[in-house]
Amino acid sequence: MRAPQRPTITAGAAAVAAAAISSTLMSAPAYAAPKGYDQDDFGVGYFYGTFDQDPNLVLLVGGSAEEFCLDNPDDPFGAEPGLAQSRTFVRKNGDIDVKVNDKDQPIYLYETDEDGPSFIEDFCAVYVDTDPMTTAPEPVASGTADLKVRTRISGSTLDVFNGVNGTLEASDGTEYKVRASADLVVQDGVPVGDPADFISFSLTEIRR
């Protein structure tokens, strides 16, 4: 596996960004507790990676591809196999802020010739296949990462940031540093702008 120098992002990243905001919307309550915020369980299921490279790299946050398949068999791209704690603040103007700071979220890196949505859909189709001759692809590296989520919900507009910073180890002992994030505005459920401007991914080898 080679670390990419600069990821190329295409419109497929817009689907990744849209999926990244779903758990934020689900976790936001209609009011704040007397202490100033509500603390809630927060489902974690994020995709980051490259697009139109050879091979593409897809980073799953919150669980392995198998765990994504099992968590939501009908829509594995919308799965949230991981768990964190969020703090939700309701501001005086009605805006809602959701914040997550979590450590040691499981991360898994896969090589594929597809984008994230196609990869997980095809992976899960193979994973549930009862044919003994078919096997699901294995991650090329796995590890843990710190997760940060910052989302402001203002009516139909969301200001979204989520990102991870962690390390991975491949089966041959090679270690990598990974940083990935999405920083965007979502209006009426649709990401605004070019995904190349709001999704970042970098993978750096740190030791052999």
C-alpha positions in Angstrom: 0.0 0.0 0.0 1.3 3.5 -0.8 0.2 6.6 0.9 -1.5 9.2 -1.4 0.2 12.5 -1.9 -2.9 14.4 -2.6 -6.4 12.9 -2.7 -8.6 13.6 -5.6 -12.2 14.2 -4.6 -15.2 13.9 -6.9 -19.0 14.3 -6.5 -19.1 10.9 -4.8 -17.8 12.7 -1.8 -21.1 14.6 -1.5 -22.8 11.3 -0.5 -20.2 10.8 2.1 -20.8 14.3 3.5 -24.6 13.8 3.5 -24.2 10.5 5.5 -21.9 12.2 7.9 -24.6 14.5 9.2 -27.3 12.0 9.9 -26.3 11.0 13.4 -26.0 14.7 14.4 -29.6 15.3 13.4 -30.9 12.2 15.2 -29.1 13.1 18.4 -30.3 16.7 18.8 -33.0 17.1 21.4 -35.7 19.8 21.4 -34.5 21.4 24.7 -31.4 21.7 26.9 -31.1 20.3 30.4 -30.8 22.7 33.4 -27.0 22.3 33.4 -26.9 24.0 30.0 -26.6 21.0 27.7 -27.9 17.5 27.2 -25.5 14.5 27.1 -26.6 11.7 24.8 -25.4 8.6 23.1 -24.1 9.4 19.6 -23.8 6.9 16.9 -20.6 6.9 14.9 -20.3 5.9 11.3 -18.0 8.0 9.1 -16.4 7.5 5.7 -13.3 9.4 4.4 -10.9 8.7 1.6 -9.8 9.3 -1.9 -11.7 9.2 -5.1 -10.6 8.3 -8.7 -7.2 7.1 -7.6 -5.7 3.7 -8.2 -6.3 2.3 -5.8 -8.8 4.4 -3.8 -8.5 4.4 -0.1 -11.6 4.3 2.1 -11.3 4.9 5.9 -14.2 3.7 8.0 -14.6 5.2 11.5 -16.7 3.5 14.2 -16.3 -0.1 13.0 -15.1 -2.5 10.4 -16.9 -3.0 7.1 -18.5 -6.1 8.6 -19.8 -4.1 11.5 -21.3 -1.6 9.1 -23.1 -4.4 7.3 -24.5 -5.9 10.5 -25.5 -2.6 12.1 -27.7 -1.6 9.2 -28.1 -4.4 6.6 -30.6 -2.4 4.5 -28.4 0.6 4.3 -24.8 -0.1 5.4 -23.7 3.3 4.1 -26.0 4.9 6.8 -24.8 2.6 9.6 -23.4 3.8 12.9 -21.6 0.9 14.5 -19.6 3.0 16.8 -20.7 4.9 20.0 -19.6 8.2 21.6 -21.1 10.8 23.9 -22.4 14.1 22.6 -23.2 17.4 24.3 -26.1 19.3 22.8 -26.6 23.0 23.5 -29.8 24.9 22.5 -29.0 28.6 22.1 -31.3 31.5 22.9 -31.8 32.2 19.2 -33.0 28.6 18.7 -29.8 27.3 17.1 -28.6 23.9 18.3 -24.9 23.0 18.7 -23.8 19.4 18.9 -20.3 18.6 20.1 -18.4 15.3 20.3 -14.8 14.8 21.6 -14.0 11.1 21.8 -10.8 9.0 21.8 -9.9 5.6 20.6 -12.6 5.2 17.9 -11.8 2.1 15.8 -10.7 2.9 12.3 -10.2 0.6 9.3 -8.5 1.3 6.0 -9.4 -0.5 2.8 -8.1 -0.4 -0.8 -10.8 -0.4 -3.5 -11.4 0.7 -7.0 -14.7 2.2 -6.0 -15.9 5.2 -4.0 -17.1 4.9 -0.4 -20.8 4.2 -1.0 -20.2 1.7 -3.8 -17.4 0.0 -1.7 -19.6 -0.6 1.3 -22.6 -1.7 -0.7 -20.6 -4.2 -2.7 -18.6 -5.3 0.4 -21.8 -6.1 2.3 -23.3 -8.0 -0.7 -20.2 -10.3 -0.6 -20.2 -10.4 3.2 -23.7 -11.9 3.4 -23.1 -14.2 0.4 -23.4 -17.9 1.4 -21.2 -19.0 -1.5 -18.1 -20.5 0.2 -16.0 -19.5 -2.8 -16.5 -15.8 -2.2 -14.6 -13.9 0.5 -14.9 -10.3 1.7 -11.9 -8.0 1.3 -9.8 -7.5 4.5 -8.6 -4.1 5.7 -5.1 -3.2 4.8 -4.6 -1.5 8.1 -6.5 -0.8 11.3 -6.1 1.3 14.4 -7.7 4.0 16.5 -8.4 7.7 16.3 -9.6 10.7 18.2 -12.9 12.0 16.9 -14.2 15.5 16.9 -17.7 16.6 15.8 -18.9 20.2 15.7 -22.3 20.9 14.2 -24.6 23.9 14.4 -28.2 23.4 13.3 -29.9 26.7 12.3 -33.3 26.0 10.8 -32.7 24.1 7.6 -29.0 25.0 7.5 -26.2 22.9 9.1 -22.6 24.0 9.6 -20.8 20.7 9.8 -17.4 19.7 10.9 -16.2 16.2 11.7 -12.7 14.8 11.7 -10.4 12.1 13.0 -6.7 12.0 13.8 -5.2 8.6 14.5 -2.7 5.9 13.7 -3.0 2.6 11.7 -0.9 -0.5 11.5 -0.8 -2.8 8.5 -0.3 -6.6 8.7 3.4 -6.2 7.8 4.0 -3.8 10.8 4.0 -0.6 8.7 2.5 2.2 10.7 0.6 5.2 9.3 -0.6 8.5 10.5 -4.1 9.4 9.2 -6.0 12.7 9.3 -9.4 13.2 7.7 -12.2 15.6 8.0 -15.3 17.1 6.5 -16.0 20.8 6.9 -19.1 22.1 5.1 -22.4 23.8 5.0 -25.6 21.7 4.3 -28.7 23.5 3.1 -32.0 21.7 3.1 -30.1 18.4 3.3 -27.8 19.1 0.4 -24.0 19.8 0.8 -23.1 23.3 -0.6 -20.1 23.7 -2.8 -17.5 21.4 -4.3 -16.6 18.3 -2.2 -12.9 19.0 -3.1 -13.2 22.1 -1.0 -14.6 20.5 2.2 -13.3 17.0 2.5 -9.7 16.3 3.3 -7.7 13.0 3.7 -4.0 12.4 4.3 -2.2 9.2 5.0 1.5 9.3 6.0 3.8 6.4 6.6 5.6 6.8 10.0 7.5 3.6 10.5 8.4 0.3 8.8 
